[in-house]
Amino acid sequence: MSSEGADVQGRNTTDGEVTERLLTVEHEPAAGGGERSILYPPGLASSELEAKWLAVSSDLLVSLDDVQ
């Protein structure tokens, strides 16, 4: 997983001036067709990244604006 072409989701904190980075999202083709998204915390070393990621169907993702 590389950060090239990845989206970083963020949200404003309570003071509205700082954006907190939450997860990096990479999109790739799924084995059964469609697209899957790989989510992981930004700034991890490769060895940490191997154990701290989650893959979901891209159809299941929602915008942070939709849930706040």
Secondary structure, DSSP 4 states (H G I P E B T S, - for coil): --STT-EEEEEE-TTSS-EEEEEEEEEEE-TTSSEEEEEE-TT--HHHHTTS-EEEEGGG---HHHH-
